[in-house]
């Protein structure tokens, strides 16, 4: 029984330490807006990759801005409607580049 009590105490201490965060840990958490921007950027790269389009900083930024301007949730960026919209925007961008030449 003594061994069981010790293991129960150590399990409880581990659970307590996992659930409580020190002041330093709270301050080092990444802000929600930053995490959302990272997720939007990752989804923009996924969309470009799936569509087989060139991945550049400018295009990624444009897609992130597009999703934000449409007030899309982050997960909605991976929906078929957004893929179509990105493909259409890329076609417009390419045709405007062709006209400038």
N, C-alpha and C positions, 0 to 999 in steps of 0.2 A: 504493500500500500504506500509506503514511503516513496518508492520510485514513481508511482502514478501521480502522487501529489506534486512531486518535483516537475514532472513532465507537464502537468496541467498548468502549474505556475509559469513555466517557461513559455508555453503556448499562449497564455494570457498576456504575458509581457510582450511577446512578439506582436500579438494582435494590437495591443495598446500602442506600441511604438509605430506600427504601420498606419494606424488611424490618426495619430496626432502628428501635426507638422510643426516644426519649429518656426520661429519668426524668420530665420534666414531662408528656409525652404519656401515660405509663402512669398517672400519678396522676389525670389528667383523664378517664379512661375511665369510662363510666357503669356502675355495678354491675349485675350480672346480675339481681338481684331487682327493681331499678328498671325495667330494660328489660322484664322479664316483666310487671310491673304495667302498663306502658304498652301492651303488646300485648294484655293481657286487657281493658283499658279500650277500646282500639280495636275489639276483637272484640265487646265488649258493645254498642258503638254500631252496629256493622255488623248485629248480630242485631236490635236494636230498629228500625233503619231498614228492614231487609228485611221485618220483620213489620208495618211501618207503625205502630209504637207511638210514643207520646210519649217524647221523649228528655229526661230530667231527671237531675240529679246523683244524686238518691236512687235512681232506677231503675237507673242505670248501676252505682252502688255495690252495689246488691242483686244484680245479675247477676254482677258480679265476685266478690262473696262467695259466691254460689251455686256458681260454677265452682270456686272454691278449696275450698269445703266438700265438694264431690264429688270432689276430687282429680283434676280433669280436666286433661289437657294443654292448652296454649293452643290448639293447632290443633283440638282436639275441640270447642271452643266453636262452631265453624262447621259442626258436623255436624248432621244433621236431628234427632237425638234431643234435642240441647240446644235447638234451636228450639222443639220441641214442649214441652219442659219450661218454657221461658221464657214461652210463650204460656199454658200452664196456670197458672203463677205469677201472670201479669198478670191472668188471669180471676179467680183467687182474691182478688187485691188489690182489684180493682174491685168484686167482690161484697161484700167486707168493708167497703169504703167506702160502698156503697149501704145496708148494714144500719145503719151508724152515723148516717145522716141521718135 
